Amino acid sequence: MAGIMHPRQRVDQPQDQSIRHFKNSTSRFKGVRRADGGYIARIQFNKRRLYLGYFRSEEDAARAYDAKALELHGQFAVLNFPAAAL
């Protein structure tokens, strides 16, 4: 059984990669977009977008996203800062 991976685990990208650029995004973080000189964080859950707030820094918005993702998805959450969740 050694070497068997979970079907959703990606082989081409390390799990602990914290900074990514998402397609068609104005931010390098998941769940964050640029708006009026600041950043908006939001997450989608049960087919609804949940607005998490307006932040002055991109990193603060990303951390707000991570906190809500952990709350909603637990161990299956895709995080911007996975090392900080330990």
KEFI-66345 format. One record per residue: x, y, z of N, C-alpha, C, O in turn; residue number from 1. Coordinates in nm, 4 decimals. Example, Ala and Ser with C-alpha at 12.3 -4.5 7.8 and 13.67 -1.06 7.14 Angstrom:
REM KEFI-66345
+----------+----------+----------+----------+----------+----------+----------+----------+----------+----------+----------+----------+-----+
!     n.xx !     n.yy !     n.zz !    ca.xx !    ca.yy !    ca.zz !     c.xx !     c.yy !     c.zz !     o.xx !     o.yy !     o.zz ! seq !
+----------+----------+----------+----------+----------+----------+----------+----------+----------+----------+----------+----------+-----+
!   1.3190 !  -0.5690 !   0.7800 !   1.2300 !  -0.4500 !   0.7800 !   1.3200 !  -0.3300 !   0.7800 !   1.4236 !  -0.3319 !   0.8465 !   1 !
!   1.2850 !  -0.2250 !   0.7080 !   1.3670 !  -0.1060 !   0.7140 !   1.2900 !   0.0030 !   0.7870 !   1.3409 !   0.1138 !   0.8039 !   2 !
+----------+----------+----------+----------+----------+----------+----------+----------+----------+----------+----------+----------+-----+
//
This chain:
REM KEFI-66345
+----------+----------+----------+----------+----------+----------+----------+----------+----------+----------+----------+----------+-----+
!     n.xx !     n.yy !     n.zz !    ca.xx !    ca.yy !    ca.zz !     c.xx !     c.yy !     c.zz !     o.xx !     o.yy !     o.zz ! seq !
+----------+----------+----------+----------+----------+----------+----------+----------+----------+----------+----------+----------+-----+
!   0.0810 !  -0.1197 !   0.0000 !   0.0000 !   0.0000 !   0.0000 !   0.0855 !   0.1264 !   0.0000 !   0.0327 !   0.2365 !  -0.0155 !   1 !
!   0.2148 !   0.1120 !   0.0169 !   0.3017 !   0.2295 !   0.0159 !   0.2984 !   0.2943 !  -0.1218 !   0.2996 !   0.2259 !  -0.2241 !   2 !
!   0.2944 !   0.4250 !  -0.1228 !   0.2955 !   0.4972 !  -0.2497 !   0.1582 !   0.5293 !  -0.3048 !   0.1481 !   0.5971 !  -0.4071 !   3 !
!   0.0522 !   0.4831 !  -0.2407 !  -0.0823 !   0.5133 !  -0.2876 !  -0.1191 !   0.6533 !  -0.2391 !  -0.1014 !   0.6868 !  -0.1220 !   4 !
!  -0.1705 !   0.7337 !  -0.3313 !  -0.2034 !   0.8719 !  -0.2983 !  -0.3543 !   0.8911 !  -0.2950 !  -0.4289 !   0.8168 !  -0.3587 !   5 !
!  -0.3975 !   0.9893 !  -0.2217 !  -0.5378 !   1.0277 !  -0.2222 !  -0.5716 !   1.0782 !  -0.3619 !  -0.4891 !   1.1467 !  -0.4224 !   6 !
!  -0.6904 !   1.0470 !  -0.4162 !  -0.7241 !   1.0869 !  -0.5527 !  -0.7177 !   1.2370 !  -0.5784 !  -0.6955 !   1.2785 !  -0.6922 !   7 !
!  -0.7365 !   1.3187 !  -0.4763 !  -0.7352 !   1.4634 !  -0.4968 !  -0.5985 !   1.5255 !  -0.4740 !  -0.5823 !   1.6460 !  -0.4936 !   8 !
!  -0.5014 !   1.4484 !  -0.4341 !  -0.3680 !   1.5029 !  -0.4085 !  -0.2980 !   1.5306 !  -0.5405 !  -0.2937 !   1.4447 !  -0.6286 !   9 !
!  -0.2436 !   1.6501 !  -0.5540 !  -0.1757 !   1.6889 !  -0.6766 !  -0.0300 !   1.6494 !  -0.6694 !   0.0361 !   1.6698 !  -0.5676 !  10 !
!   0.0190 !   1.5932 !  -0.7768 !   0.1571 !   1.5483 !  -0.7826 !   0.2494 !   1.6589 !  -0.8324 !   0.3656 !   1.6655 !  -0.7925 !  11 !
!   0.1983 !   1.7455 !  -0.9193 !   0.2821 !   1.8441 !  -0.9867 !   0.3139 !   1.9681 !  -0.9030 !   0.3900 !   2.0541 !  -0.9473 !  12 !
!   0.2572 !   1.9783 !  -0.7836 !   0.2781 !   2.0982 !  -0.7035 !   0.2904 !   2.0598 !  -0.5563 !   0.2076 !   1.9838 !  -0.5063 !  13 !
!   0.3918 !   2.1105 !  -0.4853 !   0.4049 !   2.0769 !  -0.3439 !   0.2866 !   2.1284 !  -0.2627 !   0.2323 !   2.2347 !  -0.2927 !  14 !
!   0.2469 !   2.0542 !  -0.1608 !   0.1324 !   2.0910 !  -0.0788 !   0.1587 !   2.2168 !   0.0025 !   0.0644 !   2.2892 !   0.0345 !  15 !
!   0.2838 !   2.2450 !   0.0369 !   0.3121 !   2.3581 !   0.1240 !   0.3462 !   2.4858 !   0.0482 !   0.4003 !   2.5791 !   0.1075 !  16 !
!   0.3166 !   2.4925 !  -0.0792 !   0.3440 !   2.6146 !  -0.1559 !   0.2452 !   2.7222 !  -0.1097 !   0.1243 !   2.7074 !  -0.1275 !  17 !
!   0.2959 !   2.8289 !  -0.0513 !   0.2074 !   2.9264 !   0.0109 !   0.1663 !   3.0413 !  -0.0804 !   0.0575 !   3.0964 !  -0.0635 !  18 !
!   0.2499 !   3.0789 !  -0.1763 !   0.2142 !   3.1910 !  -0.2625 !   0.1950 !   3.1403 !  -0.4043 !   0.2874 !   3.0884 !  -0.4669 !  19 !
!   0.0734 !   3.1566 !  -0.4534 !   0.0391 !   3.1138 !  -0.5886 !  -0.0267 !   3.2308 !  -0.6586 !  -0.0703 !   3.3258 !  -0.5937 !  20 !
!  -0.0341 !   3.2249 !  -0.7887 !  -0.1102 !   3.3238 !  -0.8624 !  -0.2266 !   3.2512 !  -0.9265 !  -0.2072 !   3.1578 !  -1.0043 !  21 !
!  -0.3458 !   3.2933 !  -0.8944 !  -0.4632 !   3.2258 !  -0.9453 !  -0.5078 !   3.2895 !  -1.0758 !  -0.5007 !   3.4111 !  -1.0933 !  22 !
!  -0.5536 !   3.2055 !  -1.1663 !  -0.5959 !   3.2482 !  -1.2986 !  -0.7049 !   3.3557 !  -1.2874 !  -0.7977 !   3.3429 !  -1.2076 !  23 !
!  -0.6927 !   3.4595 !  -1.3669 !  -0.7889 !   3.5698 !  -1.3716 !  -0.8073 !   3.6374 !  -1.2359 !  -0.9182 !   3.6792 !  -1.2025 !  24 !
!  -0.7025 !   3.6485 !  -1.1589 !  -0.7116 !   3.7072 !  -1.0260 !  -0.6274 !   3.8339 !  -1.0187 !  -0.5279 !   3.8479 !  -1.0899 !  25 !
!  -0.6685 !   3.9259 !  -0.9319 !  -0.5901 !   4.0462 !  -0.9093 !  -0.5042 !   4.0306 !  -0.7844 !  -0.4381 !   4.1255 !  -0.7420 !  26 !
!  -0.5049 !   3.9134 !  -0.7264 !  -0.4262 !   3.8853 !  -0.6075 !  -0.3491 !   3.7562 !  -0.6286 !  -0.3830 !   3.6758 !  -0.7154 !  27 !
!  -0.2452 !   3.7371 !  -0.5486 !  -0.1716 !   3.6104 !  -0.5574 !  -0.2250 !   3.5085 !  -0.4581 !  -0.1694 !   3.3995 !  -0.4443 !  28 !
!  -0.3347 !   3.5444 !  -0.3878 !  -0.3916 !   3.4552 !  -0.2872 !  -0.5327 !   3.4108 !  -0.3243 !  -0.6090 !   3.4845 !  -0.3868 !  29 !
!  -0.5643 !   3.2897 !  -0.2844 !  -0.6983 !   3.2345 !  -0.3063 !  -0.7997 !   3.3093 !  -0.2209 !  -0.7752 !   3.3341 !  -0.1029 !  30 !
!  -0.9140 !   3.3456 !  -0.2801 !  -1.0215 !   3.4105 !  -0.2063 !  -1.0025 !   3.5590 !  -0.1836 !  -1.0779 !   3.6199 !  -0.1076 !  31 !
!  -0.9032 !   3.6186 !  -0.2479 !  -0.8725 !   3.7610 !  -0.2276 !  -0.8737 !   3.8315 !  -0.3619 !  -0.8211 !   3.7804 !  -0.4608 !  32 !
!  -0.9350 !   3.9508 !  -0.3644 !  -0.9305 !   4.0327 !  -0.4857 !  -0.9092 !   4.1779 !  -0.4480 !  -0.9427 !   4.2203 !  -0.3374 !  33 !
!  -0.8535 !   4.2528 !  -0.5403 !  -0.8234 !   4.3947 !  -0.5184 !  -0.9488 !   4.4767 !  -0.5397 !  -1.0265 !   4.4494 !  -0.6312 !  34 !
!  -0.9693 !   4.5782 !  -0.4548 !  -1.0860 !   4.6653 !  -0.4698 !  -1.0618 !   4.7986 !  -0.4007 !  -1.0342 !   4.8021 !  -0.2808 !  35 !
!  -1.0717 !   4.9071 !  -0.4742 !  -1.0667 !   5.0438 !  -0.4200 !  -0.9514 !   5.0678 !  -0.3233 !  -0.9734 !   5.1170 !  -0.2126 !  36 !
!  -0.8312 !   5.0346 !  -0.3623 !  -0.7149 !   5.0620 !  -0.2797 !  -0.6915 !   4.9630 !  -0.1672 !  -0.5986 !   4.9803 !  -0.0883 !  37 !
!  -0.7727 !   4.8609 !  -0.1583 !  -0.7569 !   4.7583 !  -0.0550 !  -0.7856 !   4.6224 !  -0.1141 !  -0.7754 !   4.6029 !  -0.2353 !  38 !
!  -0.8216 !   4.5282 !  -0.0285 !  -0.8468 !   4.3920 !  -0.0728 !  -0.9737 !   4.3385 !  -0.0070 !  -1.0008 !   4.3662 !   0.1098 !  39 !
!  -1.0501 !   4.2623 !  -0.0828 !  -1.1714 !   4.1982 !  -0.0333 !  -1.1462 !   4.0487 !  -0.0252 !  -1.0913 !   3.9888 !  -0.1176 !  40 !
!  -1.1868 !   3.9888 !   0.0870 !  -1.1761 !   3.8443 !   0.1033 !  -1.3164 !   3.7848 !   0.1009 !  -1.4089 !   3.8386 !   0.1618 !  41 !
!  -1.3308 !   3.6737 !   0.0302 !  -1.4580 !   3.6029 !   0.0293 !  -1.4325 !   3.4566 !   0.0001 !  -1.3291 !   3.4198 !  -0.0558 !  42 !
!  -1.5287 !   3.3732 !   0.0390 !  -1.5176 !   3.2300 !   0.0186 !  -1.6526 !   3.1781 !  -0.0279 !  -1.7570 !   3.2330 !   0.0075 !  43 !
!  -1.6499 !   3.0736 !  -0.1059 !  -1.7743 !   3.0132 !  -0.1512 !  -1.7985 !   2.8850 !  -0.0736 !  -1.7085 !   2.8023 !  -0.0585 !  44 !
!  -1.9219 !   2.8689 !  -0.0239 !  -1.9591 !   2.7514 !   0.0537 !  -2.1069 !   2.7247 !   0.0318 !  -2.1895 !   2.8153 !   0.0424 !  45 !
!  -2.1397 !   2.6009 !   0.0013 !  -2.2792 !   2.5618 !  -0.0275 !  -2.3430 !   2.6510 !  -0.1342 !  -2.4567 !   2.6957 !  -0.1195 !  46 !
!  -2.2684 !   2.6758 !  -0.2408 !  -2.3129 !   2.7542 !  -0.3566 !  -2.3427 !   2.9000 !  -0.3232 !  -2.4134 !   2.9675 !  -0.3981 !  47 !
!  -2.2897 !   2.9488 !  -0.2120 !  -2.3069 !   3.0894 !  -0.1734 !  -2.1716 !   3.1527 !  -0.1486 !  -2.0805 !   3.0881 !  -0.0968 !  48 !
!  -2.1584 !   3.2786 !  -0.1855 !  -2.0359 !   3.3524 !  -0.1577 !  -2.0510 !   3.4230 !  -0.0239 !  -2.1460 !   3.4982 !  -0.0020 !  49 !
!  -1.9571 !   3.3981 !   0.0639 !  -1.9578 !   3.4619 !   0.1947 !  -1.8527 !   3.5727 !   0.1949 !  -1.7342 !   3.5462 !   0.1748 !  50 !
!  -1.8955 !   3.6953 !   0.2173 !  -1.8073 !   3.8114 !   0.2210 !  -1.7387 !   3.8132 !   0.3571 !  -1.8058 !   3.8126 !   0.4603 !  51 !
!  -1.6068 !   3.8154 !   0.3580 !  -1.5308 !   3.8094 !   0.4826 !  -1.4790 !   3.9448 !   0.5279 !  -1.4353 !   3.9587 !   0.6422 !  52 !
!  -1.4830 !   4.0440 !   0.4415 !  -1.4430 !   4.1772 !   0.4824 !  -1.3491 !   4.2460 !   0.3860 !  -1.3016 !   4.1879 !   0.2885 !  53 !
!  -1.3241 !   4.3717 !   0.4168 !  -1.2347 !   4.4583 !   0.3393 !  -1.1085 !   4.4787 !   0.4217 !  -1.1166 !   4.5082 !   0.5409 !  54 !
!  -0.9928 !   4.4636 !   0.3599 !  -0.8657 !   4.4708 !   0.4308 !  -0.7695 !   4.5633 !   0.3571 !  -0.7747 !   4.5742 !   0.2345 !  55 !
!  -0.6827 !   4.6291 !   0.4313 !  -0.5834 !   4.7175 !   0.3711 !  -0.4678 !   4.6394 !   0.3099 !  -0.4069 !   4.6846 !   0.2130 !  56 !
!  -0.4371 !   4.5220 !   0.3660 !  -0.3258 !   4.4436 !   0.3102 !  -0.3762 !   4.3118 !   0.2518 !  -0.4725 !   4.2521 !   0.3000 !  57 !
!  -0.3087 !   4.2700 !   0.1484 !  -0.3415 !   4.1452 !   0.0792 !  -0.3233 !   4.0252 !   0.1728 !  -0.4026 !   3.9311 !   0.1698 !  58 !
!  -0.2191 !   4.0290 !   0.2553 !  -0.1903 !   3.9180 !   0.3469 !  -0.2975 !   3.9042 !   0.4548 !  -0.3349 !   3.7926 !   0.4907 !  59 !
!  -0.3477 !   4.0175 !   0.5072 !  -0.4544 !   4.0119 !   0.6081 !  -0.5810 !   3.9494 !   0.5497 !  -0.6479 !   3.8696 !   0.6154 !  60 !
!  -0.6127 !   3.9860 !   0.4272 !  -0.7300 !   3.9281 !   0.3606 !  -0.7103 !   3.7783 !   0.3402 !  -0.8040 !   3.7005 !   0.3580 !  61 !
!  -0.5889 !   3.7372 !   0.3029 !  -0.5603 !   3.5956 !   0.2821 !  -0.5707 !   3.5179 !   0.4132 !  -0.6176 !   3.4041 !   0.4139 !  62 !
!  -0.5276 !   3.5777 !   0.5234 !  -0.5376 !   3.5113 !   0.6543 !  -0.6834 !   3.4988 !   0.6990 !  -0.7206 !   3.3997 !   0.7618 !  63 !
!  -0.7658 !   3.5986 !   0.6669 !  -0.9090 !   3.5902 !   0.6971 !  -0.9725 !   3.4761 !   0.6173 !  -1.0551 !   3.4012 !   0.6694 !  64 !
!  -0.9328 !   3.4640 !   0.4898 !  -0.9820 !   3.3536 !   0.4074 !  -0.9419 !   3.2194 !   0.4690 !  -1.0245 !   3.1287 !   0.4793 !  65 !
!  -0.8158 !   3.2066 !   0.5098 !  -0.7664 !   3.0815 !   0.5681 !  -0.8445 !   3.0436 !   0.6934 !  -0.8799 !   2.9271 !   0.7115 !  66 !
!  -0.8714 !   3.1406 !   0.7794 !  -0.9446 !   3.1135 !   0.9031 !  -1.0845 !   3.0595 !   0.8729 !  -1.1289 !   2.9631 !   0.9352 !  67 !
!  -1.1529 !   3.1213 !   0.7781 !  -1.2885 !   3.0771 !   0.7432 !  -1.2848 !   2.9427 !   0.6706 !  -1.3721 !   2.8585 !   0.6917 !  68 !
!  -1.1843 !   2.9221 !   0.5852 !  -1.1720 !   2.7942 !   0.5145 !  -1.1508 !   2.6806 !   0.6132 !  -1.2092 !   2.5735 !   0.5971 !  69 !
!  -1.0686 !   2.7020 !   0.7147 !  -1.0476 !   2.5997 !   0.8174 !  -1.1761 !   2.5720 !   0.8942 !  -1.2074 !   2.4570 !   0.9248 !  70 !
!  -1.2498 !   2.6775 !   0.9250 !  -1.3765 !   2.6621 !   0.9962 !  -1.4778 !   2.5817 !   0.9146 !  -1.5466 !   2.4950 !   0.9684 !  71 !
!  -1.4866 !   2.6108 !   0.7851 !  -1.5867 !   2.5462 !   0.6997 !  -1.5449 !   2.4091 !   0.6483 !  -1.6280 !   2.3186 !   0.6394 !  72 !
!  -1.4167 !   2.3924 !   0.6143 !  -1.3715 !   2.2707 !   0.5467 !  -1.2793 !   2.1829 !   0.6308 !  -1.2490 !   2.0703 !   0.5914 !  73 !
!  -1.2348 !   2.2321 !   0.7449 !  -1.1488 !   2.1528 !   0.8326 !  -1.0202 !   2.1100 !   0.7648 !  -0.9534 !   2.1909 !   0.7005 !  74 !
!  -0.9854 !   1.9831 !   0.7789 !  -0.8582 !   1.9322 !   0.7258 !  -0.8517 !   1.9320 !   0.5735 !  -0.7437 !   1.9142 !   0.5171 !  75 !
!  -0.9632 !   1.9510 !   0.5066 !  -0.9657 !   1.9498 !   0.3606 !  -0.9565 !   2.0901 !   0.3002 !  -0.9653 !   2.1053 !   0.1783 !  76 !
!  -0.9392 !   2.1906 !   0.3823 !  -0.9321 !   2.3290 !   0.3344 !  -0.8058 !   2.3519 !   0.2522 !  -0.6988 !   2.3006 !   0.2851 !  77 !
!  -0.8195 !   2.4296 !   0.1448 !  -0.7051 !   2.4731 !   0.0648 !  -0.6668 !   2.6102 !   0.1182 !  -0.7445 !   2.7051 !   0.1080 !  78 !
!  -0.5466 !   2.6208 !   0.1754 !  -0.5055 !   2.7417 !   0.2455 !  -0.3987 !   2.8203 !   0.1708 !  -0.3220 !   2.7655 !   0.0916 !  79 !
!  -0.3960 !   2.9490 !   0.1981 !  -0.2909 !   3.0359 !   0.1438 !  -0.1610 !   3.0215 !   0.2225 !  -0.0522 !   3.0319 !   0.1659 !  80 !
!  -0.1724 !   2.9977 !   0.3515 !  -0.0578 !   2.9827 !   0.4399 !  -0.0705 !   2.8507 !   0.5168 !  -0.1019 !   2.8528 !   0.6358 !  81 !
!  -0.0471 !   2.7368 !   0.4525 !  -0.0687 !   2.6081 !   0.5185 !   0.0226 !   2.5853 !   0.6389 !  -0.0176 !   2.5166 !   0.7328 !  82 !
!   0.1423 !   2.6398 !   0.6393 !   0.2343 !   2.6206 !   0.7525 !   0.1806 !   2.6879 !   0.8782 !   0.2070 !   2.6412 !   0.9890 !  83 !
!   0.1057 !   2.7967 !   0.8629 !   0.0509 !   2.8693 !   0.9781 !  -0.0638 !   2.7937 !   1.0442 !  -0.0985 !   2.8230 !   1.1587 !  84 !
!  -0.1228 !   2.6980 !   0.9752 !  -0.2359 !   2.6223 !   1.0295 !  -0.1925 !   2.5131 !   1.1258 !  -0.2755 !   2.4565 !   1.1969 !  85 !
!  -0.0625 !   2.4829 !   1.1289 !  -0.0142 !   2.3758 !   1.2167 !  -0.0189 !   2.4170 !   1.3561 !   0.0180 !   2.3398 !   1.4446 !  86 !
+----------+----------+----------+----------+----------+----------+----------+----------+----------+----------+----------+----------+-----+
//
